[in-house]
Amino acid sequence: MSAMPTQSAQDAEKQVAARAAVALVKAGQVVGLGTGSTANYAVRFLAERVQGGLKIRGIPTSERTRDLAASLGIPMITLEDSPEIDIGIDGADEFDPHLNLIKGGGGALLREKIIASAARMFVIIADSGKQVPVLGKFPLPVEVIPLAEPVLKTRIAALGAKVKLRTYAYGNPFKTDEGHHIFDCEFGQIPDPASLARALSDMPGVVEHGLFIGMAKLVLVGKGSEVIEVRA
């Protein structure tokens, strides 16, 4: 595992990975548009291709992404218009050698997972610092119904996590696009992400969690000026 790239190097790696992913998009496709700093580059580069004549339609994973894509001239549709997505492009907070992911640092994990599940091909773009041997360095986001918070905080802590409610800078709870809250859960290393995913999904009041198991078909990693393809 390489050392974490500097901020400017990390940014350059995000861009080179995003360009490689956007190059996979073909005319006529429905494209799932991810959320976050890396995914924003993909949206911008896709918009360049659209301005150059590429005909595609996008389905966003957040209101932020919808606003960005629409402002850049990418035609937007919904899952009602097309329940199937040809290719989804998104970032990740971490990925392991089996392409299991932690996502949700940007707070859009629910919509991101729905879009990923509808995509025939789900492609992750990342800088080299996101590659880990075992998931868990990044706190795991868990989206919860506010009513259930006291119960869930105790139950998730019983699984070995340090649980913290995500808040805005001024102290109010962070709200997702669907009006839910997020627990950021520090588990340390997660040797069996599939088991943890099941345990969290079984808890009433958990809307979704940031473990994406077996969903990514390809990770494009920026490493310096190169792009490395990682497949499960």
C-alpha positions as CSV (number, residue, x, y, z in Angstrom):
1,M,0.0,0.0,0.0
2,S,1.4,3.4,-1.0
3,A,1.7,6.4,1.2
4,M,-1.2,8.9,1.1
5,P,-0.6,11.4,-1.7
6,T,-0.3,15.1,-1.0
7,Q,-3.4,17.2,-1.5
8,S,-2.4,18.5,-5.0
9,A,-1.2,15.0,-6.0
10,Q,-4.4,13.5,-4.7
11,D,-6.4,15.9,-6.8
12,A,-4.4,15.1,-9.9
13,E,-5.0,11.4,-9.3
14,K,-8.7,11.9,-8.9
15,Q,-8.8,13.8,-12.2
16,V,-6.9,11.1,-14.2
17,A,-9.1,8.4,-12.8
18,A,-12.2,10.4,-13.6
19,R,-11.1,11.0,-17.2
20,A,-10.5,7.3,-17.7
21,A,-14.0,6.4,-16.4
22,V,-15.7,9.0,-18.5
23,A,-13.9,7.5,-21.6
24,L,-15.9,4.3,-21.0
25,V,-19.2,6.1,-21.6
26,K,-20.8,5.4,-25.0
27,A,-23.4,7.3,-27.0
28,G,-27.0,6.6,-26.0
29,Q,-26.2,5.4,-22.5
30,V,-27.9,6.2,-19.2
31,V,-25.2,7.2,-16.8
32,G,-25.3,7.1,-13.0
33,L,-23.6,10.2,-11.7
34,G,-21.9,9.9,-8.3
35,T,-21.5,12.4,-5.4
36,G,-18.3,13.8,-3.9
37,S,-15.1,15.5,-4.9
38,T,-13.9,12.7,-7.2
39,A,-17.3,12.1,-8.8
40,N,-17.6,15.9,-9.5
41,Y,-14.6,15.6,-11.8
42,A,-16.3,12.8,-13.7
43,V,-19.4,15.0,-14.0
44,R,-17.4,17.9,-15.4
45,F,-15.4,15.7,-17.8
46,L,-18.7,14.0,-19.0
47,A,-20.1,17.5,-19.6
48,E,-17.2,18.3,-21.9
49,R,-18.0,15.2,-23.9
50,V,-21.7,16.2,-24.0
51,Q,-20.8,19.7,-25.2
52,G,-18.7,17.9,-27.9
53,G,-21.8,16.1,-29.2
54,L,-22.1,12.9,-27.0
55,K,-25.7,12.0,-26.5
56,I,-26.3,10.5,-23.0
57,R,-28.7,10.9,-20.1
58,G,-27.7,11.2,-16.5
59,I,-29.3,10.0,-13.2
60,P,-27.8,11.8,-10.2
61,T,-27.1,10.3,-6.7
62,S,-27.8,13.6,-4.9
63,E,-29.4,17.0,-5.3
64,R,-25.8,18.5,-5.3
65,T,-24.9,16.3,-8.3
66,R,-28.2,17.1,-10.0
67,D,-27.5,20.8,-9.7
68,L,-23.9,20.5,-10.9
69,A,-24.8,18.3,-13.9
70,A,-27.8,20.4,-15.0
71,S,-25.7,23.6,-14.8
72,L,-23.1,22.0,-17.1
73,G,-25.8,20.9,-19.7
74,I,-26.0,17.2,-19.0
75,P,-29.6,16.0,-19.7
76,M,-31.1,14.7,-16.4
77,I,-33.7,11.9,-16.0
78,T,-35.0,9.8,-13.1
79,L,-35.2,6.1,-12.4
80,E,-38.9,6.4,-13.4
81,D,-37.7,7.2,-16.9
82,S,-35.1,4.4,-16.9
83,P,-35.0,1.9,-14.1
84,E,-31.8,0.4,-15.6
85,I,-28.6,2.3,-15.8
86,D,-25.8,1.3,-18.3
87,I,-22.9,2.6,-16.3
88,G,-22.6,4.2,-12.9
89,I,-19.5,6.2,-12.0
90,D,-18.8,7.2,-8.4
91,G,-16.0,7.7,-5.9
92,A,-15.3,5.7,-2.7
93,D,-13.9,6.5,0.7
94,E,-12.0,3.2,0.8
95,F,-11.8,0.0,-1.2
96,D,-10.2,-3.4,-0.4
97,P,-8.6,-6.1,-2.6
98,H,-12.1,-7.7,-3.2
99,L,-13.5,-4.3,-4.3
100,N,-15.7,-4.0,-1.2
101,L,-16.2,-0.3,-0.5
102,I,-16.9,2.2,2.2
103,K,-18.9,5.1,0.9
104,G,-21.0,7.8,2.3
105,G,-18.5,10.4,3.4
106,G,-20.5,12.9,1.4
107,G,-23.8,11.8,2.9
108,A,-25.4,10.4,-0.2
109,L,-24.9,6.7,0.5
110,L,-28.6,5.7,0.2
111,R,-29.1,7.1,-3.3
112,E,-25.6,6.0,-4.3
113,K,-26.4,2.4,-3.4
114,I,-29.7,2.5,-5.2
115,I,-28.1,3.9,-8.4
116,A,-25.2,1.4,-8.1
117,S,-27.7,-1.5,-7.7
118,A,-29.5,-0.4,-10.9
119,A,-26.2,-0.1,-13.0
120,R,-25.2,-2.9,-15.3
121,M,-21.6,-1.7,-14.8
122,F,-20.6,0.1,-11.6
123,V,-17.2,1.8,-11.9
124,I,-15.3,3.4,-8.9
125,I,-12.8,6.1,-9.4
126,A,-10.2,6.9,-6.7
127,D,-6.9,8.3,-5.8
128,S,-4.2,5.9,-4.6
129,G,-4.8,6.8,-0.9
130,K,-8.3,5.1,-1.0
131,Q,-6.8,1.6,-1.5
132,V,-6.5,-0.3,1.7
133,P,-5.7,-4.0,2.6
134,V,-8.7,-4.1,5.1
135,L,-11.6,-1.7,5.3
136,G,-12.2,0.4,8.4
137,K,-9.6,3.2,8.5
138,F,-12.4,5.5,7.3
139,P,-15.4,5.7,9.7
140,L,-18.4,3.8,8.4
141,P,-21.5,6.0,7.7
142,V,-24.8,4.5,8.7
143,E,-28.0,6.4,7.7
144,V,-30.6,6.2,10.4
145,I,-34.2,7.3,11.1
146,P,-33.9,10.0,13.8
147,L,-36.6,8.3,16.0
148,A,-34.3,5.2,16.3
149,E,-31.1,7.0,17.2
150,P,-30.9,6.2,20.9
151,V,-31.6,2.5,20.3
152,L,-29.2,2.2,17.3
153,K,-26.4,4.1,19.0
154,T,-26.3,1.4,21.7
155,R,-26.7,-1.5,19.3
156,I,-24.1,-0.4,16.9
157,A,-21.7,0.3,19.8
158,A,-22.3,-3.2,21.0
159,L,-20.8,-4.4,17.7
160,G,-17.5,-2.7,18.7
161,A,-17.9,0.8,17.2
162,K,-17.3,4.3,18.5
163,V,-20.6,5.9,17.2
164,K,-20.8,9.7,16.5
165,L,-23.8,11.6,15.1
166,R,-22.7,13.6,12.1
167,T,-23.4,17.3,12.6
168,Y,-23.0,20.5,10.7
169,A,-20.3,23.0,11.8
170,Y,-22.9,24.9,13.9
171,G,-24.0,21.7,15.7
172,N,-27.3,20.7,14.2
173,P,-27.5,17.1,12.9
174,F,-26.5,16.5,9.3
175,K,-29.6,15.8,7.1
176,T,-29.5,13.5,4.1
177,D,-31.5,14.3,0.9
178,E,-34.1,12.0,2.3
179,G,-34.3,13.7,5.7
180,H,-32.4,11.1,7.7
181,H,-29.4,11.4,10.0
182,I,-26.0,9.7,9.8
183,F,-23.9,8.0,12.4
184,D,-20.2,7.9,11.6
185,C,-19.0,4.6,13.2
186,E,-15.4,3.8,13.9
187,F,-15.0,0.1,13.9
188,G,-11.3,-0.1,13.3
189,Q,-10.4,-2.9,10.9
190,I,-13.4,-4.7,9.4
191,P,-12.2,-8.2,8.5
192,D,-15.6,-9.5,7.4
193,P,-17.5,-6.6,5.8
194,A,-20.3,-8.8,4.5
195,S,-21.2,-10.0,8.1
196,L,-21.2,-6.5,9.4
197,A,-23.3,-5.3,6.5
198,R,-25.9,-8.0,7.3
199,A,-25.9,-7.1,11.1
200,L,-26.5,-3.5,10.4
201,S,-29.2,-4.1,7.8
202,D,-31.1,-6.3,10.3
203,M,-31.5,-3.4,12.7
204,P,-34.9,-1.7,12.5
205,G,-34.3,2.0,12.0
206,V,-31.1,1.6,9.9
207,V,-32.1,3.0,6.5
208,E,-28.8,2.1,4.8
209,H,-25.1,1.7,5.6
210,G,-21.9,2.6,3.6
211,L,-20.6,-0.9,3.0
212,F,-21.0,-1.7,-0.7
213,I,-20.3,-5.4,-1.0
214,G,-19.8,-7.0,-4.4
215,M,-21.2,-4.1,-6.3
216,A,-18.1,-2.6,-8.0
217,K,-17.0,-4.3,-11.2
218,L,-14.0,-2.1,-11.7
219,V,-11.9,0.4,-9.8
220,L,-9.9,2.9,-11.7
221,V,-7.1,4.2,-9.4
222,G,-5.1,7.3,-10.2
223,K,-1.5,6.7,-9.3
224,G,0.7,9.6,-10.2
225,S,-0.2,10.3,-13.9
226,E,-1.2,6.7,-14.5
227,V,-4.5,4.8,-14.1
228,I,-4.4,1.4,-12.7
229,E,-7.4,-1.0,-13.3
230,V,-8.3,-3.1,-10.3
231,R,-10.9,-5.9,-10.7
232,A,-12.2,-8.3,-8.1
